Amino acid sequence: MSTINAATPEMPIVDGVGHEYIQLPDGRMHVATMGTGAPVLLLPGFAQTWWEWRDLMPALAAAGYLAIAPDLRGEGWSKLPVRGLTRTRRMEDLLLLLDELGLDEARMVSHDIGAISAFQLAVQYPERVTSQVALAVPPLQMRVTAEMVPGMAHLWHQEVLAIPGVGSSMMKSGQLPRWFFSHFTAEPLDADIEATYVEIMGHPRIVKSCGVLCRNMLFPELGRLMRGTYRDVRLEMPSLWVFGSEDKPFPERIVRKAFAHPEIYGRDARLEIVVGAAHFLIDEAPEATTKVILEFFADS
């Protein structure tokens, strides 16, 4: 795979994608962009960086959108301190990014842990979000039921990541990244794609921040979900949740049941299932997932 040598690890090249650094009060945020038109903010899953969106960005650009893919605090090529990293801090980073880019509002696509920041932005600053898509994550208003418990057994890695020294060692060695892509996909990813992710996820900056992300951001949010903190929240903007039919933590049967009454999540809440994919939707089924996203944006 072609790379450029301006950063460590080497940054993958995606034809047509530009790169810049946006100055924030305590450091610089790396942002990948492509296209012109209505802005779409792309928030990646855990440690996947802007590169997760390598297939979606050209499609968005071709459809007349400006794709904006930042490396969130603690990940990728952004140079921002991770001490004190919380969901609020990441959300504030996104607000500053929009302001620096001169954008009053944007569409959003998020995946995995990136959806925590997307949800906070949508709830606290709904005027900044015109519509949003969340990949492979449940609505934070969703009730946790006993039938969901078996799926949670697949999430043991979150506790391991939070243990100082243990999680970071398993990330650096590539053990956990390879496990992610062998257990949370319906079919193996292309070998080159997996190898690039293993390299990115083993970078010292990500290795250092993975435990902080789990302890300060993921676990507190899971606690709020379990306690029903967001139960009465209703999203104001059109919102689409997309799951793979083979997702182990969130099987299709349970997801469809949870969306039997989508009005409990927002005024325009929708569900789509991508057949044959699991958790890493945009990596596993880029064409099908991109089609779902573009059709939703065109209709919202």
C-alpha angles and dihedrals in degrees: 000000000000116000140174122230100223094104141029118269093035112261115239115238120233113185112250096013116124127204132212141158120237115206114234124182094267104027147327128301118210113224129186116203139182135175136007132261134052109014123245118192113212116202114190132219124254110319093337094116126195089312091078087076097053092118098038097050097064090046092051091048092050089051092055102265134124107234113210116188114178126188101237122230110290095020142084122345098335113118102214128131116254097204107113092014111166138154088263092053092051091048090051089052089057092049090051090048092053090048093049090050091049093242121147093187143359144183116249139214117186138174134197112324090003087069090067090065091042092052093049092050092048093049100042099034106026091158089067095054120066096180138337144206123205119197122210097342129107124237107269088231091062117118115241109230135187092254089064093059097085090057091054090066087076090063099068090116091073091067091046092051090054094057108097111244096004102070093040092051092051091049094048093049092050092239096120097040090053090048091052092056095043097048104033099047129078091220130013116275121240107284094238092051093050091047091053091051092048090053094047094046092049094058113121093239092057093039089055095049102042095086092045091052092053097042099040103031117015102042096045089050092050088052091054090049092051092047093050094241092154097038094114097041116114119192114230099204129066106276130190127194117200125194134176117243089233098049107138101199091044110031117198093246092057094042093052090049090051089054096049086109106027093173089081088071100046148318092279110021120160140180131212129181121208107210117228097014132101131190101326094061102164091046096045101039107015097162097047094043093046090051091053092049096047093047091051093050091048089053098044 
